[in-house]
Amino acid sequence: MCFPETIDDKDVDAHQDAIYLRAVEVIRKTGRVSISHLQRQLGIGYAAANTIDLLEARGVVGPQTDASGQRAIFI
């Protein structure tokens, strides 16, 4: 397997933006948001937690309010 010696921040940002946009679409379609839901719907594994943090920081969803992992949706 061949890996690049360095990772360009633009590539990381573009990938994160693509996941973010897909996550927003899933939330709009399903009306649900949790880490496990995004993991299943997007097939992104642990990256779902980072995506949830980004969605919260951008005001798309609220903080987790209980043990279910559900959050308020603002879109």
N, C-alpha and C positions, 0 to 999 in steps of 0.2 A: 504494500500500500504506500502511496506517496502523499505526503502532507506538505503544505506550504510552510516555509520557515517562519513567515510572519502572516498575520491575519490583518487585512486592511479594515479599519474601523468603518469605512463606507459599506463594505460587504456585510459586516455584522449589523449595522443600522438598517440596511436594506432588508435583510432577513427578518429582523425584529419587526420592522414596519409591515412586512408581508404577513407575518403571523398576527400582528395587531389588527390589521384590516380584516383578516379572515375571522378572528375572534369577535370583532364587532358585528360582523354579518351573522355569525352563529347566534350571538346574544339577541340580535334583532329578530331572527327567525324563530328561535325557541322560547324566548322570554325567560331564559334560565342562565345563571352564571355561577360557576364554582370551578375550582381547580380540576376536580375529577371530571366534570362535564366537558371542559375544554380539552382535557387530555384525550378523552374518548372521541370527541367530535373532530378534533384536528389532528389526532395522532402525533402529538408533540411531546409526550412524556413530561419530564420535570420542567421543561420550558414553560409550561402552563402557569406555574407559580410566578415566574418573572413577567409573563404577559398580564396576569391579574394585577400585579403591582403597577404595571404601566397603565392599565385601564383605570385603576383607582387614582393614580397620579394625574391622569388627564381628565378626570371627572366623569368617566363613562359609567363607573360602578362605585358603590359605596364600600365601606369597610365590612368585613365579615362580622355579623351580629350574633351568631350562635354557632353551636358545634356542627350544624349541618353544612356549613361552608357557603350557604347562600348569601347573596348580597343584594342591596337595592340597585336597580338599574335606572340610569338617568337618561337613556336615549330612547 
